[in-house]
Amino acid sequence: MPHDETADPAHLADIADLVARAAADKVPHPDAQSDAHSDAQIDSDGESDSESDSDSDRGSSGEDRHGRQKALAALIPVLGRSAKESGFRAVAAGRWLVDVVIEIAPRLPIRDAETLRRQYPGLPSVQIAERLVKNASLTTASVGAAAGGLAAVEFISPPLLLAVPVQLAAEILVVTAVELKLVAELHEVLGHPASGSVTERGSAYLMSWVQRRAVSTKVAGVGLSAVFGAAAKRELRSQLLRRIGRSTTTLAPFLAGAAAGAEVNRRTTKALGETLLAELRGMPAERWFRQLR
């Protein structure tokens, strides 16, 4: 019988790698080789094909959706094992999901301002930021569509419905990873990067995601344990539970869940990105502040 405890660090490393692959701007066909593992560091300054931003509509790409479904399907059993080992109370209370998100935050491949400007030659910083918001919104829409497609298969095969809670967790983790990457890269390209080590920067960007605000100078350069005390973990848990509530639309029968999940994710990510973009540009508070609850 599993004990109630935090997530196993060994599983967390595997989960972080799989989430980074599923959260890539474009997920290659399952038969293609992926370089995601080599890029899974927050201060990666290399240019990766899987991380290149084009303006093609990822949400309508059948190949991308198929690849993302395969990536989610690979993530689900690893999450299931981790949840089982953490125990029912840790999972039910949200502690397990919080631990996983905190673990993956500093492992995501984040492009710095120089890399982004190389990938968008000739564009001013604000236009690059707008592209980032658009592409992240398309990516989370693609994740929602892929998760909805998996739910359609499971609806036809009732025994697989036992995996539904873990499937929801998988979608939430991947969408969160996409949005964390967006938050970090908006700060980078607009000239407000977080300071400190990889872990410190990851914790600062995660706190920015939780609060839907730009990185606070009080948080920048502060260690993970200092940032994510009990109060911050409660905020993170509440934010994740709200996202789970929105993501239940992907469980609608057949492909209705795919369409609903794609649209919910797209709109939520777009609102987050536009809010941070406006704040980081220095617009007055009354013009940018939104309570994304």
TAKAZI-V617588 format. One record per helix or strand. SS is the DSSP state (alpha for helix, beta for strand). FROM is the first residue (numbers start at 1). LEN is the number of residues. If there is no record, write none. Layout:
# TAKAZI-V617588
SS&FROM&LEN ; SS&FROM&LEN
This chain:
# TAKAZI-V617588
alpha&9&14 ; alpha&37&3 ; alpha&49&3 ; alpha&58&3 ; alpha&62&25 ; alpha&88&5 ; alpha&95&11 ; alpha&113&7 ; alpha&125&32 ; alpha&158&32 ; alpha&198&14 ; alpha&224&4 ; alpha&230&22 ; alpha&256&25 ; alpha&285&4
